[in-house]
Amino acid sequence: MIVVSNSSPLIALAKIGEFELLHSLYEKLWIPAAVREEVTRVGQDSAEIEKNRPGIEEVREATWIRSVDVSNLAAVQLLRGRLDAGESEAVVLALELNADLLLIDEARGRRVAEAEGITTSGTVGTLVAAKTQGLILEVTPLLNALVASGFRMSQDLYETARQIAGEEG
């Protein structure tokens, strides 16, 4: 199975200590160079802040994540009018690899990907899949942890995820 990821699922799952679910679920992830840069770049902040930013160490150390350059830079540029660099490259990489799945949370990015025929899921879908496959016992505490970490999700998505996971009520 070929799975491409944008930065948001990587960072969000790292924030709640569930980054390894990606490895357990998908075995290998492909990320475009722009996504790797978004997650791991060292900016103007102090080294201590950068070291503690969620996702940096996880992505740098994950031997099961393959970072590759996209070939079709013209397609990336066309998408840049609507999406950020990581999202644009993730959509193009998913097309180039004929990926089975693109992990992306942003609604606009998902709409663009789905219009191109790409199957999408996101952070919440990853948690539901982990529950379905018996990798976690409950989705609800992790959804709550996501919200507490600043992850934005609608109440409808929260309730739908709980319902699919059999935890509603």
C-alpha positions as CSV (number, residue, x, y, z in Angstrom):
1,M,0.0,0.0,0.0
2,I,1.4,3.4,-1.0
3,V,0.5,6.1,1.6
4,V,1.5,9.8,1.2
5,S,1.2,12.2,4.1
6,N,1.0,15.9,4.5
7,S,2.5,17.5,7.6
8,S,-0.7,17.9,9.8
9,P,-1.2,14.2,10.6
10,L,2.5,13.8,11.4
11,I,2.5,16.8,13.8
12,A,-0.9,16.1,15.3
13,L,-0.1,12.5,16.1
14,A,3.3,13.4,17.5
15,K,1.6,16.0,19.8
16,I,-0.5,13.3,21.4
17,G,2.2,10.7,21.5
18,E,0.7,8.5,18.9
19,F,3.1,9.0,16.0
20,E,4.0,5.3,15.8
21,L,0.4,4.4,14.9
22,L,1.3,5.6,11.3
23,H,4.0,3.0,11.2
24,S,1.8,0.3,12.6
25,L,-1.1,1.0,10.2
26,Y,0.8,1.8,7.0
27,E,4.3,0.3,7.4
28,K,5.8,2.9,5.2
29,L,4.9,6.6,4.5
30,W,6.0,8.8,1.6
31,I,6.3,12.5,2.1
32,P,7.4,15.2,-0.3
33,A,10.4,17.3,0.5
34,A,8.2,20.3,1.3
35,V,6.4,18.3,4.0
36,R,9.7,17.1,5.5
37,E,10.8,20.8,5.5
38,E,7.6,22.0,7.2
39,V,7.9,19.4,10.0
40,T,11.6,19.4,10.6
41,R,13.0,22.8,9.7
42,V,14.9,24.7,12.3
43,G,13.7,28.3,12.3
44,Q,14.6,31.4,14.3
45,D,13.5,29.8,17.6
46,S,16.0,28.6,20.1
47,A,17.4,25.1,19.7
48,E,15.5,24.0,22.8
49,I,12.2,25.1,21.5
50,E,12.9,23.4,18.1
51,K,14.0,20.2,19.8
52,N,10.7,20.1,21.7
53,R,8.4,20.9,18.7
54,P,6.2,17.9,18.0
55,G,7.1,15.8,15.0
56,I,10.7,17.0,14.4
57,E,12.5,14.1,16.0
58,E,9.9,11.6,15.1
59,V,10.1,12.4,11.3
60,R,13.9,12.8,11.4
61,E,14.4,9.4,13.1
62,A,11.6,7.4,11.3
63,T,13.4,5.0,8.9
64,W,10.0,4.0,7.6
65,I,9.3,7.5,6.2
66,R,10.6,8.1,2.7
67,S,11.1,11.8,1.7
68,V,11.2,12.3,-2.0
69,D,11.1,15.3,-4.5
70,V,8.1,15.6,-6.7
71,S,8.8,15.6,-10.4
72,N,6.0,17.7,-11.8
73,L,6.9,21.1,-10.5
74,A,4.5,22.8,-12.9
75,A,1.6,20.9,-11.2
76,V,2.8,22.0,-7.8
77,Q,2.9,25.6,-9.0
78,L,-0.6,25.4,-10.3
79,L,-1.9,24.2,-6.9
80,R,0.1,26.8,-5.0
81,G,-2.7,29.3,-5.8
82,R,-5.0,27.4,-3.5
83,L,-2.8,25.3,-1.2
84,D,0.4,25.7,0.8
85,A,3.7,24.2,-0.4
86,G,3.4,20.9,1.6
87,E,-0.2,20.3,0.6
88,S,0.5,21.1,-3.1
89,E,3.5,18.7,-3.1
90,A,1.6,16.0,-1.2
91,V,-1.2,16.0,-3.7
92,V,1.2,15.9,-6.7
93,L,3.3,13.2,-5.1
94,A,0.2,11.1,-4.4
95,L,-0.6,11.4,-8.1
96,E,2.9,10.6,-9.2
97,L,3.1,7.5,-7.0
98,N,-0.5,6.5,-7.8
99,A,-0.9,6.4,-4.0
100,D,-3.6,4.3,-2.4
101,L,-4.1,7.0,0.3
102,L,-3.2,10.6,1.0
103,L,-3.2,11.7,4.7
104,I,-4.3,15.3,4.8
105,D,-6.4,17.2,7.3
106,E,-7.1,20.5,5.6
107,A,-10.5,20.7,3.9
108,R,-9.3,22.6,0.8
109,G,-6.5,20.2,0.3
110,R,-8.8,17.2,0.7
111,R,-11.2,18.6,-1.9
112,V,-8.4,19.2,-4.4
113,A,-7.0,15.7,-3.9
114,E,-10.4,14.0,-4.1
115,A,-11.2,16.0,-7.3
116,E,-8.0,14.4,-8.7
117,G,-9.4,10.9,-7.7
118,I,-7.1,10.5,-4.7
119,T,-8.5,8.7,-1.7
120,T,-8.0,10.8,1.5
121,S,-8.0,10.4,5.2
122,G,-6.6,12.4,8.0
123,T,-5.6,12.4,11.6
124,V,-9.0,11.5,12.9
125,G,-9.4,8.8,10.3
126,T,-6.1,7.4,11.3
127,L,-7.2,7.0,14.9
128,V,-10.5,5.3,13.8
129,A,-8.5,2.9,11.6
130,A,-6.2,2.2,14.5
131,K,-9.2,1.4,16.7
132,T,-10.7,-0.8,14.0
133,Q,-7.5,-2.7,13.7
134,G,-7.1,-3.2,17.4
135,L,-4.1,-1.0,17.8
136,I,-5.7,1.3,20.4
137,L,-8.5,0.5,22.8
138,E,-10.4,3.8,22.6
139,V,-10.6,6.7,20.2
140,T,-12.4,9.2,22.5
141,P,-9.4,9.9,24.8
142,L,-7.2,10.5,21.8
143,L,-9.8,12.8,20.2
144,N,-9.9,14.7,23.4
145,A,-6.1,14.9,23.5
146,L,-6.1,16.2,19.9
147,V,-8.6,19.0,20.8
148,A,-6.6,19.8,24.0
149,S,-3.5,20.1,21.8
150,G,-5.1,22.7,19.6
151,F,-6.2,20.4,16.8
152,R,-9.4,21.8,15.2
153,M,-12.3,19.5,14.4
154,S,-16.0,20.0,14.1
155,Q,-18.3,18.5,16.7
156,D,-19.8,16.5,13.8
157,L,-16.4,14.9,13.0
158,Y,-15.8,14.2,16.7
159,E,-19.2,12.5,17.0
160,T,-18.9,10.6,13.7
161,A,-15.5,9.3,14.7
162,R,-16.8,8.1,18.0
163,Q,-19.8,6.5,16.4
164,I,-17.7,4.6,13.8
165,A,-15.4,3.5,16.6
166,G,-18.4,2.2,18.6
167,E,-17.9,4.7,21.4
168,E,-20.9,7.0,21.0
169,G,-23.2,7.8,23.9
